Amino acid sequence: RKKIEDDIKNSKQYFQNNPNLKLYQPQPMKASFKSNIRKSSISQQKPTIINLPNIQGLPQNENKHRETTIYSQKTIKSQEQPEDYKNMPNQEEYIPQVQGPQIEMDQYDVSFIINTGLVAFDSVQVRNIGTASIYYEWKRIENEKQHSVSLQDPEQKFFCHHEQNVIKPGQQKKFIFSFMSKLTGTFYEEWEFKCEPPNQNQVKNLKLSGHSIDVDNLKNWRGNFDENNYKQFLYKSMGEVIEDILGNVRTPTPPLPDLKNEEVRRIEFEAKNEYYNLFYNDLVMKWWFQLENDIYEKLKLNKQEQYWDLNVDYIRRIIEKVEDEDDRAFFMKRFNNYFELNRKKPIERSEIYPLVREKMNNIINNIAVFSDKSREELQMWDFIFRIPQENQSFFSEDELKKHEEENQKLKQDWMKKTKKKKWTDEDEKKQTKIIKMPFMEKFKMKFILFGTPLRKKSCF
């Protein structure tokens, strides 16, 4: 702008110093534009030079070549900037919409969305729709918070890359705006397009909004956190509901165990006294009940109002309530005796008891077989069983005498058949050796005789 003003000032001064020169009369609008285009194209190839060596008022060393233009004379240096006319539309097609200076924008709101630390670009088109050239300048409105969610940061976030210049009638220019922020958030600014001379109609300010975003690295963690919170809330709510239900609705009390049943009594006694490792014994259990009744009588308590769940600690506690020391010591002595008896495992629950019982039953069941085999080996007579007659419980004396005589005769006949040897000294020694044999060897012989093999690890 300063350069243009200096050229205009020099031109006016030149014509004042040379009154004999006549100003160039402008032609009509259409013809002048045609002439201007023709002259500009010629000047780009070979500028038209006017040699003014004899004009008075100019020093000899300042006699430079000048070029004639429509409105004024400009230096050749000013004409060496054809970029001012690059965006200039065809003057024949341009029809001004407003008489005087006036511009318009293609958009008044520009929004940027970019990751933190990166740069986003956008453009705004400005067109001169008036009849006058406008000197413009973009100016940022300072220290005004334009939005309730806008962040304040001393560093500049929005930038304009063409802040000031001249825009001619019908000319359209593109302005590049950029946004960059190192902070995550939303930022707002307003820029004013100042014009000189001012516009005929007021132009809105350009509103810029920038959204700086960042990658959400905590998405997975936040999802797990929300899921855990939901589960904890759900479980806690369910627990509260269940507690309310149980607090208001009572379940029926289970019936007491039937202690008259021996099997139930055994299970309850051993379960309640598992800590002491006590075993149930039916005989000792009767003594426990007797001790309970004696203590109730001494304390003058109603048995119907008391309940013993077969835990021996209950008996110990009520014994301590007895005031008489002698009675308390007597009851405590009985308690200790029964306690020790219950600590012994019953014989029927011993590990060897089923085995011994089975062997004994086998022996008992096979007595008749063993007897028959032994009598057969000794060549003895067979037993004769006589079935008594009806309504006859005992033999008569004659029948009994007759029966004894038959047995005596059978025995004599057997003695004659066997011809038993006389008892000698060697037989005596053998018998003495068997009598002096240790108990363990006799036991082994009995088991071998009964057909039962001994285990390697025996309890004997």
C-alpha positions in Angstrom: 0.0 0.0 0.0 2.8 2.3 0.8 4.4 1.6 -2.5 1.2 2.5 -4.3 0.7 5.7 -2.4 4.3 6.7 -3.2 3.7 6.1 -6.9 0.6 8.2 -6.9 2.4 11.0 -5.0 5.3 11.0 -7.5 2.9 11.0 -10.4 1.0 14.1 -9.1 4.3 15.9 -8.4 5.5 15.1 -11.9 2.5 16.7 -13.5 2.7 19.7 -11.3 6.3 20.3 -12.3 5.3 19.9 -16.0 2.1 21.9 -16.7 2.5 21.6 -20.5 1.7 17.8 -20.2 -1.9 16.7 -20.6 -3.5 14.1 -18.4 -4.5 10.9 -20.1 -8.3 10.9 -20.6 -9.8 7.5 -19.6 -11.9 5.8 -22.2 -15.3 4.2 -21.6 -15.3 1.2 -19.2 -15.5 -1.6 -21.8 -13.0 -0.1 -24.2 -10.6 0.8 -21.4 -10.5 -2.7 -20.1 -9.8 -4.0 -23.7 -7.1 -1.5 -24.2 -5.6 -2.3 -20.7 -5.5 -6.0 -21.5 -3.9 -5.4 -24.8 -1.3 -3.0 -23.4 -0.5 -5.3 -20.5 0.0 -8.3 -22.8 2.3 -6.1 -25.0 4.1 -4.8 -21.9 4.9 -8.3 -20.7 6.6 -9.0 -24.1 8.2 -5.6 -24.6 7.2 -2.7 -22.4 6.2 0.6 -24.1 8.9 3.1 -23.3 8.5 6.9 -23.3 11.8 8.7 -23.5 11.6 12.1 -21.8 15.1 13.5 -22.0 14.2 17.2 -22.5 11.5 17.5 -19.8 12.3 20.2 -17.3 12.1 19.6 -13.6 13.9 16.2 -13.6 17.5 15.8 -12.8 19.8 14.4 -15.5 20.5 11.2 -13.5 16.8 10.6 -12.8 15.7 10.5 -16.4 14.3 7.0 -16.3 11.9 5.2 -18.6 8.3 5.5 -17.7 5.2 3.4 -18.7 1.8 4.9 -19.3 -1.1 3.2 -17.6 -4.9 4.0 -17.4 -5.0 5.9 -14.1 -1.4 6.8 -13.4 2.2 6.2 -14.4 4.0 3.4 -12.5 7.6 2.4 -12.4 8.7 -0.6 -14.4 9.6 -2.3 -11.0 5.9 -2.1 -9.9 4.9 -3.8 -13.2 7.2 -6.7 -12.5 4.7 -8.2 -10.1 2.1 -10.0 -12.3 0.9 -12.2 -9.4 -1.5 -9.4 -8.3 -3.5 -10.2 -11.4 -3.5 -14.0 -11.2 -6.9 -14.3 -9.5 -8.3 -11.4 -11.4 -11.5 -12.5 -13.4 -12.2 -11.5 -16.9 -13.2 -7.8 -16.7 -15.7 -8.2 -19.5 -17.7 -10.8 -17.4 -17.6 -9.1 -14.0 -20.7 -7.2 -13.0 -20.5 -5.4 -9.6 -23.3 -6.2 -7.2 -22.7 -3.2 -4.9 -21.6 0.3 -5.7 -18.6 0.9 -3.5 -16.4 -1.3 -1.4 -18.0 -4.7 -0.4 -16.8 -8.2 0.1 -18.5 -11.6 0.9 -17.2 -15.0 2.3 -18.2 -18.5 1.3 -18.4 -19.6 5.0 -18.4 -17.9 8.4 -17.9 -20.9 10.6 -14.9 -23.2 10.3 -14.4 -26.3 12.4 -11.2 -28.3 12.9 -10.8 -31.8 14.4 -7.3 -33.2 14.8 -5.2 -35.3 17.1 -3.2 -33.5 19.7 0.1 -32.2 18.4 -0.9 -32.3 14.7 -1.9 -29.5 12.3 -5.3 -29.2 10.6 -5.9 -26.9 7.6 -9.1 -25.3 6.1 -9.7 -22.5 3.7 -12.1 -19.5 3.4 -12.9 -17.9 0.0 -13.3 -14.0 0.0 -14.6 -12.2 -3.0 -14.8 -8.5 -3.8 -18.3 -7.8 -5.1 -18.0 -4.0 -5.1 -16.6 -1.4 -7.4 -13.5 -0.3 -5.4 -10.3 -2.0 -4.4 -10.1 -2.9 -0.7 -7.0 -3.0 1.5 -7.8 -5.8 4.0 -6.3 -7.2 7.2 -7.2 -10.3 9.2 -7.3 -9.5 12.9 -7.8 -11.9 15.8 -10.2 -10.8 18.5 -8.2 -11.1 21.8 -9.2 -12.1 25.3 -12.8 -13.0 24.6 -14.2 -16.4 25.7 -16.8 -17.1 23.0 -18.1 -20.4 24.4 -18.9 -21.9 27.8 -16.8 -25.0 27.1 -13.8 -23.3 25.5 -10.5 -23.7 27.1 -8.2 -20.7 27.8 -4.5 -21.2 26.9 -1.9 -18.4 26.4 -0.5 -20.1 23.3 -2.1 -19.3 20.0 -4.1 -22.1 18.5 -5.4 -20.6 15.2 -3.2 -19.1 12.4 -3.9 -17.2 9.2 -1.3 -17.5 6.4 -2.3 -14.4 4.4 -3.0 -11.6 6.9 -3.0 -8.4 4.7 -3.0 -7.3 1.1 -5.2 -5.7 -1.5 -8.3 -7.3 -3.2 -9.6 -5.7 -6.4 -13.1 -5.5 -7.7 -14.3 -8.9 -8.9 -11.2 -10.6 -7.4 -11.5 -13.7 -5.3 -8.9 -14.9 -2.8 -8.4 -18.0 -0.8 -7.2 -17.7 2.8 -5.7 -20.7 4.6 -6.3 -21.1 8.3 -4.6 -23.7 10.5 -5.2 -25.2 14.0 -2.8 -26.9 16.3 -2.9 -27.6 20.0 -0.8 -29.5 22.5 -3.7 -29.7 24.9 -6.7 -31.9 24.6 -9.9 -30.0 24.5 -12.1 -27.5 22.5 -11.0 -24.0 21.6 -12.9 -21.1 20.0 -11.8 -17.9 18.4 -13.2 -15.1 16.2 -11.3 -13.3 13.4 -12.4 -10.0 11.9 -11.8 -9.1 8.3 -11.0 -5.4 8.5 -11.4 -3.4 5.2 -10.3 0.1 4.1 -12.3 1.7 2.9 -15.0 0.1 5.0 -17.7 -2.1 3.5 -21.0 -0.7 2.5 -22.8 -3.5 4.5 -21.3 -5.0 7.7 -19.7 -8.5 7.3 -19.9 -11.1 10.0 -16.8 -12.2 11.9 -15.2 -15.6 11.0 -15.8 -18.1 13.9 -13.1 -20.8 14.3 -13.6 -23.9 16.5 -10.9 -26.4 17.1 -11.3 -29.8 18.7 -8.0 -31.4 19.8 -8.5 -35.1 20.6 -6.3 -37.9 21.9 -6.3 -41.7 21.6 -8.2 -43.3 24.4 -5.7 -45.7 25.9 -7.8 -46.5 29.0 -10.8 -47.9 27.2 -10.1 -51.5 28.1 -9.3 -50.6 31.7 -12.4 -48.5 32.0 -14.5 -51.4 30.6 -13.2 -53.8 33.2 -13.6 -51.2 35.9 -17.3 -50.6 34.9 -17.9 -54.4 34.7 -16.5 -55.0 38.2 -18.5 -52.1 39.6 -21.6 -53.5 38.0 -21.0 -57.0 39.5 -20.3 -55.6 43.0 -23.4 -53.4 42.8 -25.5 -56.4 41.6 -24.2 -58.8 44.2 -24.6 -56.3 47.0 -28.2 -55.5 45.9 -29.0 -59.2 45.7 -27.5 -59.7 49.2 -29.6 -56.9 50.6 -32.8 -58.3 49.1 -32.0 -61.8 50.4 -31.3 -60.4 53.9 -34.6 -58.5 53.9 -36.5 -61.7 52.9 -34.7 -63.8 55.5 -35.3 -61.1 58.2 -39.0 -61.0 57.5 -39.8 -64.6 56.6 -38.6 -67.2 59.1 -38.0 -70.7 58.0 -39.6 -73.5 60.2 -37.4 -74.8 63.0 -36.2 -78.3 62.2 -37.5 -81.0 64.6 -35.3 -82.3 67.4 -33.6 -85.7 66.8 -35.3 -88.8 68.2 -32.9 -89.8 70.9 -34.9 -93.0 71.6 -33.6 -94.5 68.4 -30.2 -96.1 69.2 -28.7 -95.3 65.7 -29.8 -91.7 65.9 -28.4 -91.5 69.5 -25.1 -92.9 68.4 -24.7 -90.4 65.5 -25.7 -87.4 67.6 -23.4 -88.4 70.6 -20.3 -88.9 68.4 -21.0 -85.7 66.3 -21.5 -83.5 69.4 -18.3 -84.9 71.1 -16.1 -85.2 68.1 -13.6 -82.8 69.7 -13.0 -85.3 72.5 -12.9 -88.3 70.2 -15.6 -90.2 72.2 -17.3 -93.4 71.0 -20.9 -94.4 71.7 -21.5 -97.3 74.1 -25.1 -98.2 74.8 -24.4 -99.4 78.4 -22.4 -96.3 79.2 -25.1 -94.1 77.6 -27.6 -95.4 80.2 -25.2 -94.4 83.0 -25.0 -90.9 81.4 -28.8 -90.5 81.5 -28.8 -91.7 85.1 -26.2 -89.1 86.0 -28.3 -86.4 84.3 -31.4 -87.4 86.4 -29.4 -87.4 89.7 -28.1 -83.9 89.0 -31.6 -82.6 88.2 -32.9 -84.0 91.5 -30.0 -82.5 93.4 -30.6 -79.1 91.8 -34.4 -79.5 92.0 -34.9 -78.9 88.3 -37.8 -80.1 86.2 -36.5 -82.7 83.7 -39.3 -81.8 81.2 -38.1 -78.2 81.0 -34.4 -79.3 80.4 -32.9 -80.7 77.2 -29.6 -82.4 76.8 -28.3 -82.6 73.2 -25.8 -85.4 74.3 -22.9 -83.0 74.5 -20.9 -83.9 77.6 -19.9 -80.2 78.2 -23.5 -79.6 79.2 -23.2 -82.2 82.0 -20.0 -80.6 83.2 -21.6 -77.2 83.4 -24.6 -78.3 85.4 -22.3 -80.3 87.8 -20.5 -77.0 88.5 -23.8 -75.5 89.7 -24.0 -78.0 92.5 -23.3 -76.1 95.7 -22.3 -79.0 98.0 -18.7 -79.8 97.5 -19.0 -83.5 98.3 -21.9 -84.0 95.9 -20.1 -82.0 93.3 -17.0 -84.2 93.7 -19.1 -87.3 93.6 -20.8 -86.3 90.3 -17.5 -85.2 88.8 -15.9 -88.6 89.6 -18.8 -90.4 87.9 -18.4 -87.9 85.0 -14.7 -88.7 84.6 -15.3 -92.5 84.7 -18.0 -92.4 82.0 -15.8 -90.0 80.0 -12.9 -92.5 80.0 -15.2 -95.4 79.2 -16.4 -93.6 76.1 -12.9 -92.9 74.9 -12.3 -96.6 74.5 -13.4 -98.0 71.2 -16.1 -100.7 71.4 -15.0 -104.2 70.6 -17.6 -104.6 67.9 -16.1 -101.5 66.1 -12.6 -102.9 66.2 -10.9 -103.7 62.9 -10.1 -107.3 63.8 -13.5 -108.0 65.3 -15.3 -108.8 62.0 -12.5 -111.2 61.1 -12.5 -113.1 64.4 -16.2 -113.2 64.4 -16.3 -114.7 61.0 -13.8 -117.4 61.9 -15.6 -118.3 65.1 -18.9 -118.6 63.2 -17.2 -120.9 60.7 -15.9 -123.1 63.5 -19.2 -123.2 65.3 -21.1 -124.1 62.1 -18.5 -126.9 61.2 -18.4 -128.6 64.6 -20.7 -131.4 63.4 -18.5 -131.9 60.3 -15.3 -132.0 62.4 -16.8 -134.5 64.8 -17.9 -136.8 62.0 -14.5 -136.6 60.3 -12.6 -137.3 63.6 -14.9 -140.2 64.5 -14.4 -141.6 61.0 -10.6 -141.4 61.4 -10.8 -143.1 64.8 -13.1 -145.7 63.4 -15.7 -145.0 66.1 -19.3 -145.8 65.8 -21.8 -143.3 64.4 -24.1 -141.4 66.6 -27.7 -142.7 66.6 -30.4 -140.2 67.1 -33.8 -141.4 68.3 -36.8 -139.3 67.9 -39.0 -139.4 71.0 -42.5 -140.4 70.6 -45.4 -138.0 71.0 -46.1 -136.7 74.5 -42.8 -138.2 75.7 -40.3 -135.7 77.1 -37.8 -138.2 78.8 -36.7 -141.8 78.6 -38.0 -144.2 81.1 -35.5 -146.0 83.4 -35.7 -149.2 81.4 -35.1 -147.4 78.1 -32.2 -145.4 79.6 -30.6 -148.5 81.0 -30.9 -150.2 77.6 -29.4 -147.2 75.8 -26.3 -147.2 78.2 -25.8 -150.9 77.6 -25.8 -150.4 73.8 -23.2 -147.6 74.1 -21.0 -149.8 76.3 -21.1 -152.6 73.9 -20.2 -150.3 71.0 -17.3 -148.9 73.0 -16.0 -152.5 73.8 -16.2 -153.5 70.2 -14.3 -150.3 69.1 -11.5 -151.1 71.7 -11.1 -154.5 70.3 -10.9 -153.2 66.7 -8.4 -150.5 67.3 -6.2 -152.5 69.8 -4.9 -149.3 71.4 -1.3 -149.4 72.4 -0.1 -149.0 75.9 1.2 -145.5 77.1 5.0 -145.5 76.8 7.7 -143.1 78.0 8.2 -141.6 74.5 4.5 -140.7 74.4 4.9 -139.0 77.7 7.8 -136.9 76.5 5.9 -135.8 73.4 2.9 -134.8 75.5 5.1 -132.9 77.8 6.8 -131.1 74.9 3.4 -130.0 73.6 2.3 -128.7 77.0 5.5 -126.6 77.3 5.1 -125.2 73.8 4.9 -121.4 73.7 1.4 -119.8 73.3 2.2 -118.2 70.0 3.1 -121.5 68.3 0.0 -123.2 69.7 -2.0 -120.3 68.2 -0.4 -120.7 64.8 -1.1 -124.4 64.9 -4.8 -123.8 65.6 -5.0 -121.4 62.7 -3.3 -123.8 60.4 -5.7 -126.5 61.6 -8.7 -124.3 60.9 -7.4 -123.4 57.5 -6.8 -119.7 58.1 -3.5 -118.2 57.0 -1.9 -115.7 59.3 -1.1 -112.1 58.2 2.5 -110.8 58.2 1.6 -108.0 60.6 -0.6 -109.6 63.3 -2.0 -107.9 66.3 -0.6 -110.6 68.6 
